[in-house]
Amino acid sequence: MNFDKDLKEKLVNVHCYAVTPFMGKNEMEIDQDAFSSNLEFLINNGVKVIAIGGGTGEIEALNNSEMKLLLKTALDITKERALIVPSLPGNLSEAVDLLKYYESMNARIVMAAPPQLRWKIPENLDGTFEYFRQLSLFSNIPLMPYNTQSWPCEFFEKLAEIKSIISIKDPCLNPHEFFKAIQALKNRFIWIGNKRHDPGLVHLRYQMGMQAFTSGQSNFWPEPELEIHRLSLKKNWSKIIEIQQEIAPLEKLRLMNDDAAMVKTAMDILGLNGGKVRAPRLNLKQEDKENLNEVIKKLKIRVI
């Protein structure tokens, strides 16, 4: 199975995980106009890869009809201006249903969350491998598994047997295994990691083989994230460290709160379309909103 070089090249960039805005008076309905406006903001500010319905997009609270709506809306808005990466939940039946729809909409790649057993990581990863193998049988769309389970290097090597898997998204919960896998498999996958601004580690992760990173912050302030990636291509590590030190206060607030809630609140402060999160996620408390507003002012983030 051959995948075009253009797709792999597009993946080597900042992956913005877009929020899912809900209607103000009915949080059980997606606000399509708000979502469309947010996408236009991202594209106009240089974002080239937009993941929808992912973790920051509250995938756990979305049903399949809503996931399909997000993709259709995103494709209608972005056209060819950005690579849209829809998501799959860790449920085989729901994932297969979505895969068939995504393929009908000509999605180029999907992010696939791993399965759970009774809401826990399976003790035997053979079942997790079988889950991804079966996904590959139902569609020719390239897959990007999301490692939320601290997989050992040997499991990455096993995943390499599935030809439709061309990229790995890894939050670097167990970075040693991630980097061992990069060393073992080299360019078999496009390696998408996590930037972690506090402490500033992104330059080290690039040096060890990470090729790009995911970003929630890009929903409201993409410029620093995009600059970090550009600087990584030039190996300007000192400037990357400087940028990460500057924006570390935002990272601290994110780690203290729900990430989607923090991003959505920042978007509201700056004139974008954030809104509330769905339960069981919690919206920011008033004190945290005020702290976030102060950080935004100090960083002089542009108000829309």
C-alpha positions as CSV (number, residue, x, y, z in Angstrom):
1,M,0.0,0.0,0.0
2,N,1.6,3.3,-1.1
3,F,0.7,6.6,0.4
4,D,1.6,9.8,-1.4
5,K,4.6,11.8,-0.3
6,D,2.6,15.0,-0.2
7,L,0.5,13.7,2.7
8,K,3.5,12.8,4.8
9,E,5.1,16.1,4.1
10,K,1.8,17.9,5.2
11,L,1.9,16.0,8.5
12,V,5.2,17.5,9.4
13,N,3.8,20.6,10.9
14,V,1.9,21.9,14.0
15,H,-1.3,19.9,14.5
16,C,-4.0,22.2,15.9
17,Y,-6.6,20.2,17.8
18,A,-9.7,22.3,17.3
19,V,-12.3,22.8,20.0
20,T,-15.9,22.0,19.4
21,P,-18.2,25.0,20.2
22,F,-21.7,24.3,21.4
23,M,-24.8,26.4,21.2
24,G,-25.0,28.9,24.1
25,K,-28.6,27.9,25.0
26,N,-28.3,24.3,24.1
27,E,-25.0,22.6,24.8
28,M,-26.3,19.4,23.2
29,E,-26.1,21.1,19.8
30,I,-22.9,22.0,17.9
31,D,-22.7,25.7,16.8
32,Q,-21.7,25.2,13.2
33,D,-21.3,28.9,12.5
34,A,-18.9,29.3,15.4
35,F,-17.0,26.2,14.4
36,S,-16.7,27.6,10.8
37,S,-15.5,31.0,12.1
38,N,-12.9,29.4,14.2
39,L,-11.6,27.4,11.3
40,E,-11.3,30.5,9.2
41,F,-9.2,32.1,12.0
42,L,-6.8,29.2,12.0
43,I,-6.3,29.1,8.3
44,N,-5.9,32.9,8.1
45,N,-3.2,32.7,10.7
46,G,-1.1,30.0,9.0
47,V,-2.4,26.7,10.5
48,K,-2.0,23.9,8.0
49,V,-3.1,20.8,9.9
50,I,-6.4,20.9,11.8
51,A,-7.5,17.9,13.8
52,I,-11.2,17.8,14.6
53,G,-13.2,15.9,17.2
54,G,-10.0,15.0,19.1
55,G,-9.2,15.3,22.8
56,T,-9.4,19.1,22.9
57,G,-12.5,18.7,20.7
58,E,-14.1,16.7,23.5
59,I,-14.3,13.4,21.5
60,E,-15.6,11.6,24.6
61,A,-18.7,13.7,24.7
62,L,-19.5,13.6,20.9
63,N,-21.7,11.0,19.1
64,N,-21.0,9.7,15.6
65,S,-23.5,12.1,14.0
66,E,-21.7,15.0,15.5
67,M,-18.3,13.7,14.4
68,K,-19.6,13.4,10.9
69,L,-21.0,17.0,11.0
70,L,-17.6,18.3,12.1
71,L,-15.9,16.7,9.2
72,K,-18.4,17.9,6.6
73,T,-18.3,21.4,8.0
74,A,-14.5,21.5,8.1
75,L,-14.1,20.2,4.6
76,D,-16.7,22.7,3.3
77,I,-14.9,25.6,4.9
78,T,-11.2,24.7,4.4
79,K,-11.3,23.2,0.9
80,E,-7.6,22.5,0.1
81,R,-6.3,25.2,2.4
82,A,-5.5,22.9,5.3
83,L,-5.2,19.2,6.0
84,I,-8.2,18.1,8.1
85,V,-7.6,15.1,10.4
86,P,-10.9,13.6,11.8
87,S,-10.8,11.4,14.8
88,L,-12.0,7.9,15.7
89,P,-13.1,6.8,19.2
90,G,-11.7,3.7,20.8
91,N,-14.8,1.7,20.0
92,L,-14.6,-0.7,17.1
93,S,-18.2,-0.5,16.0
94,E,-18.4,3.3,16.2
95,A,-15.0,3.6,14.6
96,V,-15.9,1.5,11.6
97,D,-19.1,3.5,11.0
98,L,-17.1,6.7,11.1
99,L,-14.3,5.3,8.9
100,K,-16.8,4.4,6.1
101,Y,-18.2,8.0,6.3
102,Y,-14.7,9.5,6.4
103,E,-13.8,7.5,3.3
104,S,-16.9,8.7,1.5
105,M,-15.8,12.3,2.2
106,N,-12.3,11.7,0.9
107,A,-10.6,12.2,4.3
108,R,-6.8,11.7,3.8
109,I,-5.9,10.5,7.2
110,V,-7.6,9.8,10.6
111,M,-6.4,9.9,14.2
112,A,-7.4,6.7,15.9
113,A,-7.8,6.6,19.7
114,P,-6.9,3.2,21.3
115,P,-9.5,0.9,22.8
116,Q,-10.1,0.2,26.4
117,L,-11.5,-2.7,28.4
118,R,-14.0,-1.6,31.1
119,W,-12.5,1.9,30.7
120,K,-9.0,0.7,31.4
121,I,-5.9,0.0,29.3
122,P,-6.0,-3.6,28.2
123,E,-3.3,-5.6,30.0
124,N,-2.6,-7.6,26.9
125,L,-1.8,-5.3,24.0
126,D,-2.4,-8.0,21.5
127,G,-6.1,-6.9,21.6
128,T,-5.1,-3.4,20.9
129,F,-3.0,-4.5,17.9
130,E,-6.0,-6.5,16.7
131,Y,-8.2,-3.4,17.0
132,F,-6.0,-1.3,14.8
133,R,-5.5,-4.2,12.4
134,Q,-9.2,-4.6,12.0
135,L,-9.6,-0.8,11.4
136,S,-7.1,-1.2,8.5
137,L,-9.3,-3.8,6.9
138,F,-12.4,-1.6,6.7
139,S,-10.8,1.3,4.9
140,N,-7.8,2.4,2.9
141,I,-7.6,5.7,4.8
142,P,-4.1,6.0,6.4
143,L,-4.2,5.8,10.2
144,M,-2.6,7.8,13.0
145,P,-2.9,5.8,16.3
146,Y,-2.9,8.0,19.5
147,N,-0.7,6.5,22.2
148,T,-2.5,7.3,25.4
149,Q,-1.4,4.0,26.9
150,S,2.4,4.4,27.3
151,W,3.2,1.7,24.8
152,P,6.6,0.0,24.9
153,C,8.9,0.2,21.9
154,E,8.1,-3.4,21.0
155,F,4.4,-2.4,20.4
156,F,5.4,0.4,18.0
157,E,7.4,-2.2,16.1
158,K,4.3,-4.4,16.0
159,L,2.2,-1.6,14.7
160,A,4.7,-1.1,11.9
161,E,3.3,-4.4,10.4
162,I,0.0,-2.6,9.6
163,K,0.7,-0.9,6.4
164,S,-2.0,1.7,6.6
165,I,-0.5,3.2,9.8
166,I,1.7,5.9,8.6
167,S,2.0,8.2,11.6
168,I,2.0,8.0,15.4
169,K,0.6,10.7,17.8
170,D,2.3,10.4,21.1
171,P,1.7,12.7,24.2
172,C,5.2,11.7,25.5
173,L,3.7,10.2,28.7
174,N,6.5,7.7,28.5
175,P,9.1,9.5,26.3
176,H,11.8,7.0,26.6
177,E,9.8,4.3,24.9
178,F,8.7,6.8,22.2
179,F,12.3,7.8,21.4
180,K,13.4,4.2,21.5
181,A,10.7,3.5,18.9
182,I,11.9,6.4,16.7
183,Q,15.4,5.0,16.8
184,A,14.3,1.5,16.0
185,L,11.8,2.4,13.2
186,K,13.3,5.7,11.9
187,N,11.2,7.0,9.0
188,R,8.6,4.1,9.1
189,F,6.2,6.6,10.7
190,I,5.8,10.3,10.9
191,W,6.3,11.0,14.6
192,I,3.9,13.5,16.1
193,G,4.8,14.4,19.7
194,N,3.9,16.9,22.5
195,K,5.7,20.2,23.0
196,R,5.2,20.8,26.8
197,H,6.2,24.5,27.3
198,D,6.7,24.2,31.1
199,P,9.4,23.0,31.3
200,G,10.5,23.8,27.8
201,L,11.4,20.5,26.3
202,V,10.4,20.7,22.7
203,H,13.9,21.3,21.3
204,L,15.1,18.1,23.0
205,R,12.2,16.1,21.5
206,Y,13.0,17.5,18.1
207,Q,16.6,16.6,18.5
208,M,15.6,13.0,19.4
209,G,13.5,12.5,16.3
210,M,10.1,14.0,16.9
211,Q,9.0,15.7,13.6
212,A,6.0,17.8,14.7
213,F,3.7,18.4,17.7
214,T,0.1,18.8,18.7
215,S,-1.3,22.0,20.0
216,G,-4.5,23.2,21.7
217,Q,-3.1,26.7,22.3
218,S,-3.1,27.3,18.5
219,N,-6.9,27.6,18.7
220,F,-6.3,31.2,20.0
221,W,-2.6,31.9,19.6
222,P,-1.0,29.9,16.8
223,E,2.0,32.2,16.0
224,P,4.4,31.0,18.7
225,E,3.6,27.3,18.0
226,L,4.2,27.8,14.3
227,E,7.4,29.7,14.9
228,I,8.7,26.9,17.2
229,H,8.2,24.4,14.4
230,R,9.8,26.7,11.8
231,L,12.8,27.2,14.1
232,S,13.1,23.4,14.7
233,L,13.7,23.0,10.9
234,K,16.6,25.5,11.2
235,K,17.8,23.9,14.5
236,N,17.6,27.2,16.2
237,W,17.3,25.6,19.7
238,S,18.2,28.7,21.7
239,K,15.3,30.7,20.2
240,I,12.9,27.9,20.8
241,I,13.9,27.8,24.5
242,E,13.3,31.6,24.7
243,I,9.8,31.3,23.2
244,Q,8.9,28.4,25.5
245,Q,10.0,30.4,28.5
246,E,7.8,33.3,27.4
247,I,4.6,31.2,27.0
248,A,5.2,28.9,30.0
249,P,2.5,30.7,32.1
250,L,-0.2,29.5,29.7
251,E,1.1,25.9,30.1
252,K,0.9,26.2,33.9
253,L,-2.8,27.2,33.7
254,R,-3.6,24.4,31.3
255,L,-2.0,21.9,33.6
256,M,-4.1,23.2,36.5
257,N,-7.4,23.0,34.6
258,D,-9.2,21.0,31.9
259,D,-7.3,21.7,28.7
260,A,-10.4,22.2,26.5
261,A,-12.0,24.4,29.1
262,M,-8.9,26.6,29.4
263,V,-8.6,26.9,25.6
264,K,-12.3,27.7,25.2
265,T,-12.1,30.4,27.9
266,A,-9.1,32.0,26.3
267,M,-10.9,32.0,23.0
268,D,-13.9,33.8,24.6
269,I,-11.6,36.4,26.1
270,L,-10.0,37.0,22.8
271,G,-13.2,37.3,20.7
272,L,-13.2,33.8,19.2
273,N,-15.9,31.1,19.7
274,G,-15.1,28.9,22.7
275,G,-18.1,28.5,25.0
276,K,-18.7,25.9,27.6
277,V,-17.5,22.3,27.8
278,R,-19.8,19.3,28.1
279,A,-19.9,17.3,31.3
280,P,-18.0,15.6,32.8
281,R,-15.4,18.2,31.8
282,L,-15.6,21.3,34.1
283,N,-15.6,24.9,33.0
284,L,-13.0,27.2,34.6
285,K,-13.8,28.8,37.9
286,Q,-14.0,32.6,38.1
287,E,-10.7,32.9,39.8
288,D,-9.0,30.8,37.1
289,K,-10.7,32.9,34.4
290,E,-9.3,36.0,36.0
291,N,-5.8,34.5,36.2
292,L,-6.0,33.5,32.5
293,N,-7.1,37.0,31.5
294,E,-4.1,38.5,33.3
295,V,-1.7,36.1,31.6
296,I,-3.3,36.9,28.2
297,K,-2.8,40.7,28.9
298,K,0.8,40.2,30.0
299,L,1.6,38.2,26.9
300,K,-0.1,40.8,24.7
301,I,-2.0,38.2,22.7
302,R,-4.0,39.9,20.0
303,V,-7.7,40.3,20.6
304,I,-9.8,39.5,17.6
